[in-house]
Amino acid sequence: MLYREAGDFKTSYEADNQTFPIAFDRYRYWVVLAVAFLVIPFMINDYWANAIFVPFLIYAIAAIGLNILTGYCGQVSLGTGGFMAVGAYACYKLMTAFPDTSIVIHIVLAGGITAAVGTAFGLPSLRIKGFYLAVATLAAQFFLVWLFNKVSWFYNYSASGQINAPERFVAGFAVTGPNTAPAAQYLICLVFLTLCALIARNLTRGTIGRSWMAIRDMDIAAEIIGVNPLKAKLTAFAVSSFFIGISGALFFAVYLGAVEVGEAFGIQKSFLVLFMIIIGGLGSIFGSLAGAAFLILFPVAWKVLAVDLLGWPTDLVVHQQFMLIGALIMFFLIKEPHGLAQLWRLAKEKLRLWPFPY
Amino acid sequence: MSADFLYGIEVIINGLMAGVLYALVALGFVLIFKASGIFNYAQGVMALFAALTLVGIMEGQVPFAHLLNAIFGTDIHHFGWEVPALLAIFLTVLVMVAFAWAVQHFVFRHLVGQEPIILFMATIGLAYFLEGVGDLMWGSDIKTIALGLPQGGSFWVEDMTASLGGDDFYGFFIDKLDMVATVVAIVLVISLIAFAQYTKQGRAMRAVADDHQAALSVGISLNYIWVLVWSLAGIVAMVAGIMWGAKSGVQFSLSLIALKALPVLMLGGFTSIPGAIVGGLIIGVGEKLFEYTIGAPFLGGATENWFAYMLALIFLVFRPQGLFGERIIERV
């Protein structure tokens, strides 16, 4: 009854083109934002921030980035971990080289640097396609991780080879370093996620997003109707790497605080983010969020269930998580190749007809 | 001859041997890819799983003992017997065939006609699943394969070649295990080619590789052929698993050799068995030689981690279909 286009008259082009055409969706959107910004920060504690909210927000940014490249533009990338590492190390170098500048600027610049690196590694995509490209992006993954391990300039010649985030403040609150309040951690990630999602959503609705999708559906046909593949593919790589770089910077500076590159940004990370967008739904911003939420919540929930309630040993539960995540990936690819986002779409379709479906 | 030059030759020989092992893994990929168009990322994990199963059977471990103990509060670990190596290998082959059937029946039968990239992602899921199952079944501790394969350097080769150089040259150091692996790989490749060329099943396999629908129309069961190629890939994986496992212990890192096989395939082309072998040798020699001449002296070492991918990347830009791959023709 509530979920209807009917009766919601659009009287201007802006109203007709808005992101959420249904009034209920608009209210829901503002309610979600209000809860996220005004309610959760006051209730959050250390455990919830570290185990669920902060990793969810950061991975959601990475998932949006990868989804732009893989879901919208059809270029499968296994280099996400490497690009996150670029973001993290760029942020670290900027933080230590310009200690007086705001960290927000550093994080955005780190995203920009990652975008440049991502574009460079995207160049071969003009000739290499499909999973040849997926394997080629592995070169980025392994080369970048090796580079940050070997060249000591990147970690300021520290003896341990680790990078540690110095304490930085935004509006008087510490957002990095050991004295950060969980709410501050949460809020800075939330602000970045909200902005990234907004930008991504609007990019994918416009000309550039359409040219990505044309390339994804069939690149030769797209070229014939006048889409410039060079421009489309490279912008996809750039925008995607920009988001992934931001998430890498946040992952290092805000979430972990200290990072060893092989451990934090290894190939496993690339797969994790890829799984998020498969489960969430390729080619959907909501799907990126849903997939990230699912893959963050699922291991925590399974651990609570099996270790705390059933009393099983931890290593056993870790193996089960591997098995279940693998099984879920296959299940989703068979039963619902469009992921959680498709379930959401179907639910909305049903809601429109409720309570009188035909 | 100067010692540096001789060491260079030694590096090349060792690279060739490593390349043979890469080729062995790549072979499993090519088999499945040719017959079903599935790019099987799980090949490396299959090698790990097969090696784990082999060790588990030989030592008489109870499968899923850890899980059973946690659920029922029991304390079981071993049956208390030891299985002889040959019987254990045979049983492992049976397990891999059962696995092939299960994969075909529960997963890929439902994905027929999907885009290649979807199939690829499904095999990544399969890799995670199999890794979890392997650990659950046999535990995740590092195991050693006690098949009685020779270990260590070969003194015979060292003594034979010591006279080539001056006083500071002690002969080529070549691992006996690598030599065995090379022989096994060659035998395996020859028997696979013979199987594909001269048996009825092999002919059916090639027919499916050429054209699914034409093969169906002359009465070849696609399901049967797919189970067959997955079984063959499982057996190849087992051999690779034994060789790598004997070299570095049966552990998680074994599954990463699949990643190393990817650039091998890109060089050789996904559809060519000779390509897989030549690609493996190029990568093996290339990365050892690069590490020896440029990586270790100038770049701080450990370049083996990425050199293969970079080589493949640069190579592909100039020849997107690989060395022996079929020419890619694109139509709207």
Boltz contact constraints between the chains, C-beta under 6 A:
constraints:
  - contact:
      token1: [A, 76]
      token2: [B, 117]
      max_distance: 6.0
  - contact:
      token1: [A, 124]
      token2: [B, 313]
      max_distance: 6.0
  - contact:
      token1: [A, 124]
      token2: [B, 317]
      max_distance: 6.0
  - contact:
      token1: [A, 127]
      token2: [B, 317]
      max_distance: 6.0
  - contact:
      token1: [A, 127]
      token2: [B, 320]
      max_distance: 6.0
  - contact:
      token1: [A, 128]
      token2: [B, 316]
      max_distance: 6.0
  - contact:
      token1: [A, 128]
      token2: [B, 320]
      max_distance: 6.0
  - contact:
      token1: [A, 131]
      token2: [B, 39]
      max_distance: 6.0
  - contact:
      token1: [A, 131]
      token2: [B, 120]
      max_distance: 6.0
  - contact:
      token1: [A, 132]
      token2: [B, 316]
      max_distance: 6.0
  - contact:
      token1: [A, 135]
      token2: [B, 262]
      max_distance: 6.0
  - contact:
      token1: [A, 135]
      token2: [B, 266]
      max_distance: 6.0
  - contact:
      token1: [A, 136]
      token2: [B, 313]
      max_distance: 6.0
  - contact:
      token1: [A, 138]
      token2: [B, 309]
      max_distance: 6.0
  - contact:
      token1: [A, 139]
      token2: [B, 309]
      max_distance: 6.0
  - contact:
      token1: [A, 139]
      token2: [B, 310]
      max_distance: 6.0
  - contact:
      token1: [A, 139]
      token2: [B, 313]
      max_distance: 6.0
  - contact:
      token1: [A, 142]
      token2: [B, 305]
      max_distance: 6.0
  - contact:
      token1: [A, 142]
      token2: [B, 306]
      max_distance: 6.0
  - contact:
      token1: [A, 142]
      token2: [B, 309]
      max_distance: 6.0
  - contact:
      token1: [A, 143]
      token2: [B, 306]
      max_distance: 6.0
  - contact:
      token1: [A, 146]
      token2: [B, 305]
      max_distance: 6.0
  - contact:
      token1: [A, 146]
      token2: [B, 306]
      max_distance: 6.0
  - contact:
      token1: [A, 150]
      token2: [B, 300]
      max_distance: 6.0
  - contact:
      token1: [A, 220]
      token2: [B, 330]
      max_distance: 6.0
  - contact:
      token1: [A, 220]
      token2: [B, 332]
      max_distance: 6.0
  - contact:
      token1: [A, 221]
      token2: [B, 332]
      max_distance: 6.0
  - contact:
      token1: [A, 278]
      token2: [B, 121]
      max_distance: 6.0
  - contact:
      token1: [A, 312]
      token2: [B, 70]
      max_distance: 6.0
  - contact:
      token1: [A, 316]
      token2: [B, 66]
      max_distance: 6.0
  - contact:
      token1: [A, 316]
      token2: [B, 70]
      max_distance: 6.0
  - contact:
      token1: [A, 319]
      token2: [B, 132]
      max_distance: 6.0
  - contact:
      token1: [A, 319]
      token2: [B, 135]
      max_distance: 6.0
  - contact:
      token1: [A, 319]
      token2: [B, 136]
      max_distance: 6.0
  - contact:
      token1: [A, 322]
      token2: [B, 128]
      max_distance: 6.0
  - contact:
      token1: [A, 322]
      token2: [B, 131]
      max_distance: 6.0
  - contact:
      token1: [A, 322]
      token2: [B, 132]
      max_distance: 6.0
  - contact:
      token1: [A, 323]
      token2: [B, 129]
      max_distance: 6.0
  - contact:
      token1: [A, 323]
      token2: [B, 132]
      max_distance: 6.0
  - contact:
      token1: [A, 323]
      token2: [B, 133]
      max_distance: 6.0
  - contact:
      token1: [A, 325]
      token2: [B, 128]
      max_distance: 6.0
  - contact:
      token1: [A, 326]
      token2: [B, 125]
      max_distance: 6.0
  - contact:
      token1: [A, 326]
      token2: [B, 128]
      max_distance: 6.0
  - contact:
      token1: [A, 326]
      token2: [B, 129]
      max_distance: 6.0
  - contact:
      token1: [A, 327]
      token2: [B, 129]
      max_distance: 6.0
  - contact:
      token1: [A, 329]
      token2: [B, 125]
      max_distance: 6.0
  - contact:
      token1: [A, 330]
      token2: [B, 107]
      max_distance: 6.0
  - contact:
      token1: [A, 330]
      token2: [B, 122]
      max_distance: 6.0
  - contact:
      token1: [A, 330]
      token2: [B, 125]
      max_distance: 6.0
  - contact:
      token1: [A, 333]
      token2: [B, 118]
      max_distance: 6.0
  - contact:
      token1: [A, 333]
      token2: [B, 122]
      max_distance: 6.0
  - contact:
      token1: [A, 334]
      token2: [B, 110]
      max_distance: 6.0
